[in-house]
């Protein structure tokens, strides 16, 4: 699984990436910092790309391109797609992650675990 970060998607999906950059998802790690949870592995799984995988988010210094909730959180790793955009077998797909993550964030906010 090789993650590339949202900036790698700009060439073909500029409008979508620009819209995403204006959303809270793009700054999801900042929301953790605001409440002192930027090192909480339970939060980093959703607030970064590929956390706890060999080629995913490691730290803000080592992998700054993988901070926040990005395209690959829902669509999966995109390196193979970037390398061969015409190969439909490697096109990222929307997964259940969009539904699961959204529900998790709402639950956590309601319980005020990190406020």
N, C-alpha and C positions, 0 to 999 in steps of 0.2 A: 504494500500500500504506500504509494508515494503522493504526498500532498504538495500542492504548488501555491496555494493562496489565491485570493480573489484577484490580485493584480494580473495574474497570468490569464485571466478570463477576459480582460479588457479588450483585446484585439477583436474578438468576435461578438462580445456581449457588453459593449461599452455603456449603453443606456441602462442596462440592468445593474451593472456594477456601480454606476454613478448614483442610481436610486438607492441601492443597498448602502452605500457610503454615508447616506444621510439618515439612516435608521439607527435605533438603539443597538441592533445586532452588531453593527460595525464597531461599536464601542463597548461591547459586552465585558471585556476585561476591565475597562475603566469602572464599570458599575461594581465589580468585585473589589477593586482598590478602594472605592469610596466607603466600603463597609469593612475593610480590613480582611477580606477573604481571598485575595489574589493568589495565595498559596494553598488554598483548600482544594485538594484533589477531587472532592465530590462536586465542586462547582466548576473546576477547570475542564472537566469532561464535556460540558455543554458550552462553556464560555470561550473555548478555544477550538482549534481544528486539530483533530487526531491526537488529543492528549492521551498519554499512556500507551502510545503505539511507537514503535521504533523510529518512524519517520514523521511523526506528528509533532505537535507543540512540545517543546522542552522547557523553554523559558523565554521571557520577553527579550532577553539579550541574544540568545542563540537562534531563536526562530520568530523574530518579530512579524514576519509575514503571515504567521498562523494565529495571531491574536484575534479575538472576537468570534462571533458566529458568522461564518462565511458560506459561500456556495457549497463547499465540500462537506459541511456539516450534514446537509440533507441529501446532496447528490453523490457523495462519496468521493474518494480520491480521483483527481483529474489528470495526473501526469500522463497516463496512457492516452487519454483523449487529446491532450495538448500535442502529444507527439504524432498523432495520426487522426486528425479531426474527421476524416472521411470514413473511418472504420466504425460502423454503427455498433459493433459488438463491444466497444470500449466507451461508448457515450455514457456519461453519468446519468443516473436515473433518480427521480424523486423517490424517497423511501418513507417508511413509517416514521422516521426520525422527526419529521416536521410536526406530526401529531403528538408524539410521545414527549418531545422536548418542550413544546408549548404547554402541555398539561403539567409537566414537572415544574416549570418556572412559576406557573400560577399557584400551584400547591405550596411551593416554598414561600412565595411572597405572602400568601394568606397566613401561613404559620409564623411568619416573621422570624425565620431562623437566622437571617443575616442582616436584619435591619439595625 
